Amino acid sequence: DLMKSNSSRLLLASGDGMGFQALLVDEDRGWLMVGAKNHIFLLHLDHPSREPEKIFWPASREQVEHCQLAGKNLEQTDCANFIRLLQPFNRTHVFACGTGSYQPVCAFIQLG
């Protein structure tokens, strides 16, 4: 019913092991930030039909290669950057951390 009324949106139709685990909502600005496998999505709560903004943030190539050499399975998505933390820092930035393919990495994301 939600899809028919155009009041909801599928972020990813297949699910494809995206590992959605970190969520951060900002009710004042009307958005939801979602941490996933190699991506951070910004969904606009006031406009569900609007295309989500996304940041592609994979693990470094060197770290993925190291992960594979350690016997982890690239096809099973072991060697990826799963975003695990989204924390407000101030009015203009969010602090984000990911697994970095077994080499944790953090960064500040500028909101704008």
C-alpha positions in Angstrom: 0.0 0.0 0.0 2.8 2.4 0.8 4.5 1.8 -2.6 1.1 2.3 -4.4 0.5 5.6 -2.6 4.0 6.8 -3.5 4.7 7.4 0.2 7.6 5.0 0.5 10.7 4.0 -1.5 12.8 0.9 -1.7 16.4 1.8 -1.1 17.7 -1.4 -2.7 15.3 -3.9 -4.3 17.6 -6.9 -3.9 19.0 -6.2 -0.4 22.3 -7.6 -1.8 24.0 -8.0 1.5 24.4 -4.3 2.1 24.6 -4.8 5.8 22.5 -1.9 7.0 23.5 -1.4 10.6 24.1 2.2 11.4 21.3 4.7 11.4 21.3 8.4 12.3 18.1 10.5 12.1 18.0 14.3 12.1 14.4 15.3 12.6 15.2 19.1 12.4 16.6 18.7 8.9 14.3 15.9 7.8 16.9 13.2 6.8 18.0 9.7 7.7 21.6 8.7 7.3 22.2 4.9 6.8 25.5 3.1 7.0 25.8 0.1 4.7 28.4 -1.9 2.9 30.8 0.5 1.1 28.2 3.3 1.2 26.5 5.9 3.3 23.0 6.8 2.2 21.2 10.1 3.0 17.4 9.7 2.7 15.1 12.7 2.7 12.2 12.0 5.1 10.0 14.8 3.8 10.4 13.6 0.2 10.5 9.8 0.1 10.3 9.7 -3.7 13.5 11.8 -4.0 16.5 9.8 -4.9 18.8 9.2 -1.9 22.2 10.8 -1.9 25.0 8.4 -1.4 28.7 8.4 -0.6 30.8 5.5 -1.9 33.4 4.6 0.7 35.0 1.3 0.0 38.0 -0.2 1.8 41.4 0.6 0.3 42.5 -1.7 -2.5 45.6 -2.6 -0.5 43.4 -3.6 2.5 41.1 -5.7 0.3 44.1 -7.5 -1.2 45.5 -8.1 2.3 42.0 -9.4 3.4 41.9 -11.8 0.5 45.5 -13.0 1.2 44.4 -13.7 4.8 41.8 -16.2 3.4 38.7 -14.0 3.7 36.1 -14.4 1.0 35.6 -11.4 -1.3 32.5 -13.0 -2.8 31.0 -13.4 0.6 31.5 -9.7 1.3 34.1 -10.2 4.0 36.5 -7.8 2.4 34.5 -4.6 2.4 34.0 -1.4 4.5 30.9 -1.8 6.5 29.8 1.5 8.1 29.2 0.8 11.8 29.1 4.2 13.4 27.3 7.5 12.4 27.6 10.1 15.2 26.6 13.8 15.1 29.8 15.9 15.6 28.4 19.4 15.2 25.9 21.3 13.0 28.0 20.8 9.9 29.6 17.4 10.3 28.9 13.7 11.1 31.6 11.4 12.4 31.5 8.0 10.6 33.5 4.8 11.1 33.7 1.6 9.1 35.4 -1.7 9.3 37.7 -0.9 6.4 38.1 -4.6 5.5 39.5 -5.5 9.0 41.4 -2.1 9.2 39.0 0.3 10.8 38.7 3.7 9.3 36.9 6.9 10.5 36.2 10.2 8.8 34.2 13.4 9.2 31.3 13.9 6.7 30.4 17.4 5.9 26.7 18.1 5.7 25.5 20.5 3.0 
